[in-house]
Amino acid sequence: MEKLGRSASVEPTPGVRGAAASSERLLRAFNELRDELVSTLWFLLGNPDDAQDAVQDVFLKCWRTQETLGEVRDLRAWIFRVTLNVARDVQRSAWRRRTRQLSGGETMLQSKDPTPAQALEKREAKERLRQAIFHLRPEEKEVFLLRQNANLTYEEIAQIRHSPLGTVKTQMRSALQKLREQLGSSPPS
């Protein structure tokens, strides 16, 4: 799937005004970000079903507050802020605390590798990465996923998380160091 640039979700459609423009802008931005949101929520919540449910909650929260879109400078960052808030709500919910996550039994989307051995290697690598990400502290995990999945700048992440820029960079550096240690790779030269 080809990604569209950030500007596609920021500019209103010519000839469409008011609430219709806000609705269209929100729908277009949300549809462009949906896969990234599901992926981020999957890593934060631990399973794809919770991620799918949560992304629906994100959309509903965004839709219900669309009248404030005129005040939003960065729609992409705003949607990810709502996503993080929904993830935290799900993590805190009493139902979620009573259920136990499945680990290791699920895999990411299958790729179209030519051989079964290559497909297996790719799945195992993704699973190792997912497990390594699950072992990060929650704030490191959020920063890492916002940077890698959402392609947000450190400044945007700091704004979303209401954290100083230096803290965000430190958390990213810590996350990368832990991932390198767990995955057994050395930093790039």
N, C-alpha and C positions, 0 to 999 in steps of 0.2 A: 504494500500500500504506500503510495507516494505521499509524503508529508507536504502540507501547504505551509507557507511562511507565516510568521506571526502576524503580519499586517492584515492577512485575510480575515482574522477574527476581531480586528479592532475597528476597521472602517465600516461605517454603516453603508447599506446598499443605497445607491442614488435613487431618488424618487420615492423612497419609503421613509415615513416620518413617525415620530412619537413612539407610542407603545409598540407598534408593529415593527419598527426598526430595532428597538431594544430586544423584542422577542426573537426576531430573525438573527440578530447579532449573537445573542446568547445561544440559540440553537446551533448556529454555524460553529461557534467556538467550542461548544460542548462536544459536538460530533467530531471535530478535529482532534480533540484531546481524549476522547473516550478510551481508546486503547491504552494510552499512557496512564490514565486514571486507574483503570482496572489493574494494570500491572503494578502500579505503586501501591494500591490498596491490597493486592494479593500479597505483596512482600510485607506490608505492615500488619495485616490481619492473619496471614498464615494459610488461608485456603481460598480457592477461586469462588466458591459459593458465597462466602461472606463478602468477597470483593465485589461480586455482581450486585448483591443486595445493597451494599454501601454506595456503589456508584449511582444506583437509582435514588437513594436518599440524597446524595450530593446534588443530583439534577433537580429534585423537588425543592431542596433548600434554595438553590440558585433561582429557580423559576419563581418561587414565592417572593423573592426579594428583587426581582428584575426591575422594579421601579427605581431602585437606587443605582442602576447601571450607569447613569449619567455621571455619577460621582467617582466611578471606578476608572483609575488611570491605566491599569494593566489587567485586562480581563483574564488573561492566562494565569497570572499570579493569584488573582482573586479566587478563581475556580480551584486552584490547588490549595489555597488557604481553607476554603470550605471543605475540601477533600480531607485535609489533615484533621480538621475539627470533627468531621463525621467519623474518621478512623478512631480518634480518641474516644468519642462517645461509644462506639461499638466495643472498644477494648474495656471500657469501664462498666458496661452493662452487666447486670446480674446474670442474665441468661448466658452470656459469653463466659463469664467466670466459672459457671457450673459445667460447661461443656469443655472437652479436651480436644485440642487440635490434632489432626492427623499429621504425622511427619513422615516424609519420605515416600509415601504411597502415591503421591500425585506428581505429575510431570507437567512441564510447560508445553505449549503448543508444539506438535511434531513438526519437524522441518522436512524438506523434500530432498534429503541427502540420498545419493545414489546407492549406498550399500547399507544394510542393517547394522553393520559394525560401526560405521561412521555415525549413524543416527544414535546408536547406543552411547558412543563416546560423547556426543553433543549433549544428550540428556543427562548423562552422569556429570558432565562439567557444569551444566545449569543447576543441577541438584546440589553439587558442592558449593556453588556460588550462593544459592538460596539459603543453604544451611549456614554458611559463613555470615550472610547478611542477618539472619535471624539471631545470631549471637552478638550482634552489635548492641550497644546501649540504645534506647529508643531515640534519643536526640541525634545520635550519630546515624542511625538508620534513616531518620527523616531527612537529614541534610544530604546524605548520600543519594537517596532515591529522588529527591527534588532536583539534585544536580544531574544525575545520570538519566533518569526516566523523563523528567520534565524539561531538561535542558535549561534550567533557570540559572541566572548568574548568582554569584554569591551575594550581591547586593539585594537581588529580588528575594532570595531565601531569607536573608536577614530581616527584610521588611515583612515577609509572610510570618516568620516565627517570632517577630518582635524581639529579636536578639541583636547584640552588637555584631558588626561585620567580623571582627577578630574572633569572636566566639564561634561563629559559623565556620570560618576557615580552620580553626583549631579542631572542631568536631569532624570536619571533612578529612583533615590530615590524620586524625586518630582513626577514623573509619577505614581509610585506605591502608594505613599501617597494619591494622588488625586483619583486614582482608588479605593483605599480602602474606602475613604470617600464617594464617589459616589455610591459604591456598598454596603456600610454598613457592611464591614467586618473588623475584627481587624487583626493586623500583627501577623505572626506566632511566637510562643514562642520559 
